[in-house]
Amino acid sequence: MKFFKTKGVCASEIGIELDENNIVKDIKFVGGCHGNTQGLEHLIVGEKAETIIIKLQGINCKNRGTSCPDQLSQILKLATTD
């Protein structure tokens, strides 16, 4: 699992593990709202990264211009280009 630092959200890092087809094998939020991040973890495992990016990008939390889901979409963009 590779961890990425986040910006502007409660979660300080998001760890992601993708298989060879860019399907999420595992995900872990460090910090953030435990119930929400745990829910995202359960919903995302087994899904294609590209689908998650489309669904989560641009979500805004408390007028921060980003959110934990948005940060995840940005991390997935980075992870799928590595």
N, C-alpha and C positions, 0 to 999 in steps of 0.2 A: 504494500500500500504506500502510495506517495502522498505526502501532506503538502498542502498549499496554504500560504498565509492569506487571510481575507482583509478587506479594507472597508471600514465604515459600518461594520455590523457587530453584533454581540458575540458571535462565534469567532474565535481567533484563528482557527484553522479548519480546513476540511480535507479529510483523507479520502482518496478515491483509488479503486482498483478496477481496471477494465480488462476484459478478455481480448483476444485477437480480433474480434468482430466489433469492438467498442460497445460491448454490453457491460453494464455495471455489475461487477461481481461483489463488491463490498464498498461501503461508504461509512465515514465516521466524522461527525461534527465535534469539534473541541470547543466547548462553551455554547452559548446561545440558549434559547428557550428549550429546555429538555423535551417537553412533550411535542413541540413542533418539529424539532430536529429529529427526534426518534420517529415521528410519523413520516417525515420525508425519507429517512433511511429505509423504512419498511416499504414505502411505495416505489422507490427508485431501483432497488436491487432487482436485476433481471431485465431492466429496460435498456433500450438503445440510447447511447449518449446523445445522438442527434435529436431524438424525440424529446428528451428531457430539456435540452437547450432551448428548443422552440417553445416549450410550455412554460419555462421558468424565467427566461430572460426578460428584463425590464420590470420585474415586480419591485415595488417600492415599499419600504417600511419606514414609517414615521418621518416622511419627507427627507430621507437621507440620500435619495437618488439611487439607492440600492437596497438589497435585503439579503438574507441568508440564501433564499432560493436563487436570486439573481447572481450572487457571488458563486454559487454552485454552477450555474450555467456558464459563467466566465471561466471557471476552473476546468470544466469539461471541454470547453473550446481549446484551452491550452493542452490538456491531456490528450486530446485526439489528434493534435498536430505534432506531438513528440515522437 
